[in-house]
Amino acid sequence: MSPIFITLAGLYIILCVAMVAAILLQKKRSAGGMGSIAGMGNVADTYWDKNKARTQEGQLERWTKVGAAVLCIMSVVLCLV
């Protein structure tokens, strides 16, 4: 095993643990009850919807997406090394 592989594998494991933590920290999304059955799940844009990216919850969601992309790329790189 090369030192590059060992380093990348260590970073991969750390990233996996961080992704699990980020996913577990997110709030559960509810379906919306009877309104979602009738097709009225999200009728109006609210102030919260427009500015969600600025909140801690929105930041966590964005970093989870970035982490998932990096995890996929690292998986391919580790297979090639």
Distance bins in CASP14 RR format, pairs under 12 A and 6 or more apart:
PFRMAT RR
TARGET T0000
AUTHOR 0000-0000-0000
RMODE 2
METHOD distances of the structure
MODEL  1
1 7 0 0 0 0 0 1 0 0 0 0 0
1 8 0 0 0 0 0 1 0 0 0 0 0
1 9 0 0 0 0 1 0 0 0 0 0 0
1 10 0 0 0 0 0 1 0 0 0 0 0
1 78 0 0 0 0 0 1 0 0 0 0 0
1 81 0 0 0 0 1 0 0 0 0 0 0
2 8 0 0 0 0 1 0 0 0 0 0 0
2 9 0 0 0 0 0 1 0 0 0 0 0
2 78 0 0 0 0 0 1 0 0 0 0 0
2 81 1 0 0 1 0 0 0 0 0 0 0
3 9 0 0 0 0 0 1 0 0 0 0 0
3 10 0 0 0 0 0 1 0 0 0 0 0
3 81 0 0 0 0 0 1 0 0 0 0 0
4 10 0 0 0 0 0 1 0 0 0 0 0
4 11 0 0 0 0 0 1 0 0 0 0 0
4 77 0 0 0 0 1 0 0 0 0 0 0
4 78 0 0 0 0 0 1 0 0 0 0 0
4 80 0 0 0 0 0 1 0 0 0 0 0
4 81 1 0 0 1 0 0 0 0 0 0 0
5 11 0 0 0 0 0 1 0 0 0 0 0
5 12 0 0 0 0 0 1 0 0 0 0 0
5 74 0 0 0 0 0 1 0 0 0 0 0
5 77 0 0 0 0 1 0 0 0 0 0 0
5 78 1 0 0 1 0 0 0 0 0 0 0
5 79 0 0 0 0 0 1 0 0 0 0 0
5 80 0 0 0 0 0 1 0 0 0 0 0
5 81 1 0 1 0 0 0 0 0 0 0 0
6 12 0 0 0 0 0 1 0 0 0 0 0
6 13 0 0 0 0 0 1 0 0 0 0 0
6 78 0 0 0 0 0 1 0 0 0 0 0
6 81 0 0 0 0 0 1 0 0 0 0 0
7 13 0 0 0 0 0 1 0 0 0 0 0
7 14 0 0 0 0 0 1 0 0 0 0 0
7 74 0 0 0 0 0 1 0 0 0 0 0
7 77 0 0 0 0 0 1 0 0 0 0 0
7 78 0 0 0 0 0 1 0 0 0 0 0
7 81 0 0 0 0 0 1 0 0 0 0 0
8 14 0 0 0 0 0 1 0 0 0 0 0
8 15 0 0 0 0 0 1 0 0 0 0 0
8 70 0 0 0 0 0 1 0 0 0 0 0
8 73 0 0 0 0 0 1 0 0 0 0 0
8 74 1 0 0 1 0 0 0 0 0 0 0
8 75 0 0 0 0 0 1 0 0 0 0 0
8 76 0 0 0 0 0 1 0 0 0 0 0
8 77 1 0 0 1 0 0 0 0 0 0 0
8 78 1 0 1 0 0 0 0 0 0 0 0
8 79 0 0 0 0 0 1 0 0 0 0 0
8 80 0 0 0 0 0 1 0 0 0 0 0
8 81 1 0 0 1 0 0 0 0 0 0 0
9 15 0 0 0 0 0 1 0 0 0 0 0
9 16 0 0 0 0 0 1 0 0 0 0 0
9 74 0 0 0 0 1 0 0 0 0 0 0
9 75 0 0 0 0 0 1 0 0 0 0 0
9 77 0 0 0 0 0 1 0 0 0 0 0
9 78 1 0 0 1 0 0 0 0 0 0 0
9 79 0 0 0 0 0 1 0 0 0 0 0
9 81 0 0 0 0 1 0 0 0 0 0 0
10 16 0 0 0 0 1 0 0 0 0 0 0
10 17 0 0 0 0 0 1 0 0 0 0 0
10 18 0 0 0 0 0 1 0 0 0 0 0
10 74 0 0 0 0 0 1 0 0 0 0 0
10 78 0 0 0 0 1 0 0 0 0 0 0
11 17 0 0 0 0 0 1 0 0 0 0 0
11 18 0 0 0 0 0 1 0 0 0 0 0
11 67 0 0 0 0 0 1 0 0 0 0 0
11 70 0 0 0 0 1 0 0 0 0 0 0
11 71 0 0 0 0 0 1 0 0 0 0 0
11 73 0 0 0 0 0 1 0 0 0 0 0
11 74 1 0 0 1 0 0 0 0 0 0 0
11 75 0 0 0 0 0 1 0 0 0 0 0
11 77 0 0 0 0 0 1 0 0 0 0 0
11 78 0 0 0 0 1 0 0 0 0 0 0
12 18 0 0 0 0 0 1 0 0 0 0 0
12 19 0 0 0 0 0 1 0 0 0 0 0
12 67 0 0 0 0 0 1 0 0 0 0 0
12 70 0 0 0 0 1 0 0 0 0 0 0
12 71 1 0 0 1 0 0 0 0 0 0 0
12 72 0 0 0 0 0 1 0 0 0 0 0
12 73 0 0 0 0 0 1 0 0 0 0 0
12 74 1 0 1 0 0 0 0 0 0 0 0
12 75 1 0 0 1 0 0 0 0 0 0 0
12 76 0 0 0 0 0 1 0 0 0 0 0
12 77 0 0 0 0 1 0 0 0 0 0 0
12 78 1 0 0 1 0 0 0 0 0 0 0
12 79 0 0 0 0 0 1 0 0 0 0 0
12 81 0 0 0 0 0 1 0 0 0 0 0
13 19 0 0 0 0 0 1 0 0 0 0 0
13 20 0 0 0 0 0 1 0 0 0 0 0
13 71 0 0 0 0 0 1 0 0 0 0 0
13 74 0 0 0 0 0 1 0 0 0 0 0
13 78 0 0 0 0 0 1 0 0 0 0 0
14 20 0 0 0 0 0 1 0 0 0 0 0
14 21 0 0 0 0 0 1 0 0 0 0 0
14 67 0 0 0 0 0 1 0 0 0 0 0
14 70 0 0 0 0 0 1 0 0 0 0 0
14 71 0 0 0 0 0 1 0 0 0 0 0
14 74 0 0 0 0 0 1 0 0 0 0 0
15 21 0 0 0 0 0 1 0 0 0 0 0
15 22 0 0 0 0 0 1 0 0 0 0 0
15 63 0 0 0 0 0 1 0 0 0 0 0
15 64 0 0 0 0 0 1 0 0 0 0 0
15 66 0 0 0 0 0 1 0 0 0 0 0
15 67 1 0 0 1 0 0 0 0 0 0 0
15 68 0 0 0 0 1 0 0 0 0 0 0
15 69 0 0 0 0 0 1 0 0 0 0 0
15 70 1 0 0 1 0 0 0 0 0 0 0
15 71 1 0 1 0 0 0 0 0 0 0 0
15 72 0 0 0 0 0 1 0 0 0 0 0
15 73 0 0 0 0 0 1 0 0 0 0 0
15 74 1 0 0 1 0 0 0 0 0 0 0
15 75 0 0 0 0 1 0 0 0 0 0 0
15 77 0 0 0 0 0 1 0 0 0 0 0
15 78 0 0 0 0 0 1 0 0 0 0 0
16 22 0 0 0 0 0 1 0 0 0 0 0
16 23 0 0 0 0 0 1 0 0 0 0 0
16 67 0 0 0 0 0 1 0 0 0 0 0
16 68 0 0 0 0 0 1 0 0 0 0 0
16 70 0 0 0 0 0 1 0 0 0 0 0
16 71 1 0 0 1 0 0 0 0 0 0 0
16 72 0 0 0 0 0 1 0 0 0 0 0
16 74 0 0 0 0 1 0 0 0 0 0 0
16 75 0 0 0 0 1 0 0 0 0 0 0
16 78 0 0 0 0 0 1 0 0 0 0 0
17 23 0 0 0 0 0 1 0 0 0 0 0
17 24 0 0 0 0 0 1 0 0 0 0 0
17 71 0 0 0 0 0 1 0 0 0 0 0
18 24 0 0 0 0 0 1 0 0 0 0 0
18 25 0 0 0 0 0 1 0 0 0 0 0
18 60 0 0 0 0 0 1 0 0 0 0 0
18 63 0 0 0 0 1 0 0 0 0 0 0
18 64 0 0 0 0 1 0 0 0 0 0 0
18 66 0 0 0 0 0 1 0 0 0 0 0
18 67 1 0 0 1 0 0 0 0 0 0 0
18 68 0 0 0 0 0 1 0 0 0 0 0
18 70 0 0 0 0 1 0 0 0 0 0 0
18 71 0 0 0 0 1 0 0 0 0 0 0
19 25 0 0 0 0 0 1 0 0 0 0 0
19 26 0 0 0 0 0 1 0 0 0 0 0
19 60 0 0 0 0 0 1 0 0 0 0 0
19 63 0 0 0 0 1 0 0 0 0 0 0
19 64 1 0 0 1 0 0 0 0 0 0 0
19 65 0 0 0 0 0 1 0 0 0 0 0
19 66 0 0 0 0 0 1 0 0 0 0 0
19 67 1 0 0 1 0 0 0 0 0 0 0
19 68 1 0 0 1 0 0 0 0 0 0 0
19 69 0 0 0 0 0 1 0 0 0 0 0
19 70 0 0 0 0 1 0 0 0 0 0 0
19 71 1 0 0 1 0 0 0 0 0 0 0
19 72 0 0 0 0 0 1 0 0 0 0 0
19 74 0 0 0 0 0 1 0 0 0 0 0
19 75 0 0 0 0 0 1 0 0 0 0 0
20 26 0 0 0 0 0 1 0 0 0 0 0
20 64 0 0 0 0 0 1 0 0 0 0 0
20 67 0 0 0 0 0 1 0 0 0 0 0
20 68 0 0 0 0 0 1 0 0 0 0 0
20 71 0 0 0 0 0 1 0 0 0 0 0
21 60 0 0 0 0 0 1 0 0 0 0 0
21 63 0 0 0 0 0 1 0 0 0 0 0
21 64 0 0 0 0 1 0 0 0 0 0 0
21 67 0 0 0 0 0 1 0 0 0 0 0
22 56 0 0 0 0 0 1 0 0 0 0 0
22 57 0 0 0 0 0 1 0 0 0 0 0
22 58 0 0 0 0 0 1 0 0 0 0 0
22 59 0 0 0 0 0 1 0 0 0 0 0
22 60 1 0 0 1 0 0 0 0 0 0 0
22 61 0 0 0 0 1 0 0 0 0 0 0
22 62 0 0 0 0 0 1 0 0 0 0 0
22 63 1 0 0 1 0 0 0 0 0 0 0
22 64 1 0 1 0 0 0 0 0 0 0 0
22 65 0 0 0 0 1 0 0 0 0 0 0
22 66 0 0 0 0 1 0 0 0 0 0 0
22 67 1 0 0 1 0 0 0 0 0 0 0
22 68 0 0 0 0 1 0 0 0 0 0 0
22 70 0 0 0 0 0 1 0 0 0 0 0
22 71 0 0 0 0 0 1 0 0 0 0 0
23 60 0 0 0 0 1 0 0 0 0 0 0
23 61 0 0 0 0 0 1 0 0 0 0 0
23 63 0 0 0 0 0 1 0 0 0 0 0
23 64 1 0 0 1 0 0 0 0 0 0 0
23 65 0 0 0 0 0 1 0 0 0 0 0
23 67 0 0 0 0 0 1 0 0 0 0 0
23 68 0 0 0 0 1 0 0 0 0 0 0
23 71 0 0 0 0 0 1 0 0 0 0 0
24 60 0 0 0 0 0 1 0 0 0 0 0
24 64 0 0 0 0 0 1 0 0 0 0 0
25 56 0 0 0 0 1 0 0 0 0 0 0
25 57 0 0 0 0 1 0 0 0 0 0 0
25 58 0 0 0 0 0 1 0 0 0 0 0
25 59 0 0 0 0 0 1 0 0 0 0 0
25 60 1 0 0 1 0 0 0 0 0 0 0
25 61 0 0 0 0 0 1 0 0 0 0 0
25 63 0 0 0 0 0 1 0 0 0 0 0
25 64 0 0 0 0 1 0 0 0 0 0 0
26 56 0 0 0 0 0 1 0 0 0 0 0
26 57 1 0 0 1 0 0 0 0 0 0 0
26 58 0 0 0 0 1 0 0 0 0 0 0
26 59 0 0 0 0 0 1 0 0 0 0 0
26 60 1 0 1 0 0 0 0 0 0 0 0
26 61 1 0 0 1 0 0 0 0 0 0 0
26 62 0 0 0 0 0 1 0 0 0 0 0
26 63 0 0 0 0 0 1 0 0 0 0 0
26 64 1 0 0 1 0 0 0 0 0 0 0
26 65 0 0 0 0 0 1 0 0 0 0 0
27 52 0 0 0 0 0 1 0 0 0 0 0
27 55 0 0 0 0 0 1 0 0 0 0 0
27 56 0 0 0 0 0 1 0 0 0 0 0
27 57 1 0 0 1 0 0 0 0 0 0 0
27 58 0 0 0 0 0 1 0 0 0 0 0
27 60 0 0 0 0 1 0 0 0 0 0 0
27 61 0 0 0 0 1 0 0 0 0 0 0
28 57 0 0 0 0 0 1 0 0 0 0 0
29 36 0 0 0 0 0 1 0 0 0 0 0
29 41 0 0 0 0 0 1 0 0 0 0 0
29 42 0 0 0 0 0 1 0 0 0 0 0
29 57 0 0 0 0 0 1 0 0 0 0 0
29 61 0 0 0 0 0 1 0 0 0 0 0
30 36 0 0 0 0 1 0 0 0 0 0 0
30 41 0 0 0 0 0 1 0 0 0 0 0
30 42 0 0 0 0 0 1 0 0 0 0 0
31 37 0 0 0 0 1 0 0 0 0 0 0
31 38 0 0 0 0 0 1 0 0 0 0 0
31 39 0 0 0 0 0 1 0 0 0 0 0
31 41 0 0 0 0 1 0 0 0 0 0 0
31 42 0 0 0 0 0 1 0 0 0 0 0
32 38 0 0 0 0 0 1 0 0 0 0 0
32 39 0 0 0 0 0 1 0 0 0 0 0
32 40 0 0 0 0 1 0 0 0 0 0 0
32 41 1 0 0 1 0 0 0 0 0 0 0
32 42 0 0 0 0 1 0 0 0 0 0 0
32 43 0 0 0 0 0 1 0 0 0 0 0
33 39 0 0 0 0 0 1 0 0 0 0 0
33 40 0 0 0 0 1 0 0 0 0 0 0
33 41 0 0 0 0 1 0 0 0 0 0 0
34 40 0 0 0 0 1 0 0 0 0 0 0
34 41 0 0 0 0 1 0 0 0 0 0 0
35 41 1 0 1 0 0 0 0 0 0 0 0
35 42 0 0 0 0 1 0 0 0 0 0 0
35 43 0 0 0 0 1 0 0 0 0 0 0
36 42 0 0 0 0 1 0 0 0 0 0 0
36 43 0 0 0 0 0 1 0 0 0 0 0
41 49 0 0 0 0 0 1 0 0 0 0 0
42 48 0 0 0 0 0 1 0 0 0 0 0
42 49 1 0 0 1 0 0 0 0 0 0 0
43 49 0 0 0 0 0 1 0 0 0 0 0
44 50 0 0 0 0 0 1 0 0 0 0 0
45 51 0 0 0 0 0 1 0 0 0 0 0
45 52 0 0 0 0 0 1 0 0 0 0 0
46 52 0 0 0 0 1 0 0 0 0 0 0
47 54 0 0 0 0 0 1 0 0 0 0 0
47 55 0 0 0 0 0 1 0 0 0 0 0
48 54 0 0 0 0 0 1 0 0 0 0 0
48 55 0 0 0 0 1 0 0 0 0 0 0
48 57 0 0 0 0 1 0 0 0 0 0 0
48 58 0 0 0 0 0 1 0 0 0 0 0
49 55 0 0 0 0 0 1 0 0 0 0 0
49 58 0 0 0 0 0 1 0 0 0 0 0
51 57 0 0 0 0 0 1 0 0 0 0 0
51 58 0 0 0 0 1 0 0 0 0 0 0
51 59 0 0 0 0 0 1 0 0 0 0 0
52 58 1 0 1 0 0 0 0 0 0 0 0
52 59 0 0 0 0 1 0 0 0 0 0 0
52 60 0 0 0 0 0 1 0 0 0 0 0
52 61 0 0 0 0 1 0 0 0 0 0 0
52 62 0 0 0 0 0 1 0 0 0 0 0
53 59 1 0 0 1 0 0 0 0 0 0 0
53 60 0 0 0 0 0 1 0 0 0 0 0
53 61 0 0 0 0 1 0 0 0 0 0 0
53 62 1 0 0 1 0 0 0 0 0 0 0
53 63 0 0 0 0 0 1 0 0 0 0 0
53 65 0 0 0 0 0 1 0 0 0 0 0
54 61 0 0 0 0 0 1 0 0 0 0 0
54 62 0 0 0 0 0 1 0 0 0 0 0
55 61 0 0 0 0 1 0 0 0 0 0 0
55 62 0 0 0 0 0 1 0 0 0 0 0
56 62 0 0 0 0 0 1 0 0 0 0 0
56 63 0 0 0 0 0 1 0 0 0 0 0
57 63 0 0 0 0 0 1 0 0 0 0 0
57 64 0 0 0 0 0 1 0 0 0 0 0
58 64 0 0 0 0 1 0 0 0 0 0 0
58 65 0 0 0 0 0 1 0 0 0 0 0
59 65 0 0 0 0 0 1 0 0 0 0 0
59 66 0 0 0 0 0 1 0 0 0 0 0
60 66 0 0 0 0 0 1 0 0 0 0 0
60 67 0 0 0 0 0 1 0 0 0 0 0
61 67 0 0 0 0 0 1 0 0 0 0 0
61 68 0 0 0 0 0 1 0 0 0 0 0
62 68 0 0 0 0 0 1 0 0 0 0 0
62 69 0 0 0 0 0 1 0 0 0 0 0
63 69 0 0 0 0 0 1 0 0 0 0 0
63 70 0 0 0 0 0 1 0 0 0 0 0
64 70 0 0 0 0 0 1 0 0 0 0 0
64 71 0 0 0 0 0 1 0 0 0 0 0
65 71 0 0 0 0 0 1 0 0 0 0 0
65 72 0 0 0 0 0 1 0 0 0 0 0
66 72 0 0 0 0 0 1 0 0 0 0 0
66 73 0 0 0 0 0 1 0 0 0 0 0
67 73 0 0 0 0 1 0 0 0 0 0 0
67 74 0 0 0 0 1 0 0 0 0 0 0
67 75 0 0 0 0 0 1 0 0 0 0 0
68 74 0 0 0 0 0 1 0 0 0 0 0
68 75 0 0 0 0 0 1 0 0 0 0 0
69 75 0 0 0 0 0 1 0 0 0 0 0
69 76 0 0 0 0 0 1 0 0 0 0 0
70 76 0 0 0 0 0 1 0 0 0 0 0
70 77 0 0 0 0 0 1 0 0 0 0 0
71 77 0 0 0 0 0 1 0 0 0 0 0
71 78 0 0 0 0 0 1 0 0 0 0 0
72 78 0 0 0 0 0 1 0 0 0 0 0
72 79 0 0 0 0 0 1 0 0 0 0 0
73 79 0 0 0 0 0 1 0 0 0 0 0
73 80 0 0 0 0 0 1 0 0 0 0 0
74 80 0 0 0 0 0 1 0 0 0 0 0
74 81 0 0 0 0 0 1 0 0 0 0 0
75 81 0 0 0 0 0 1 0 0 0 0 0
END
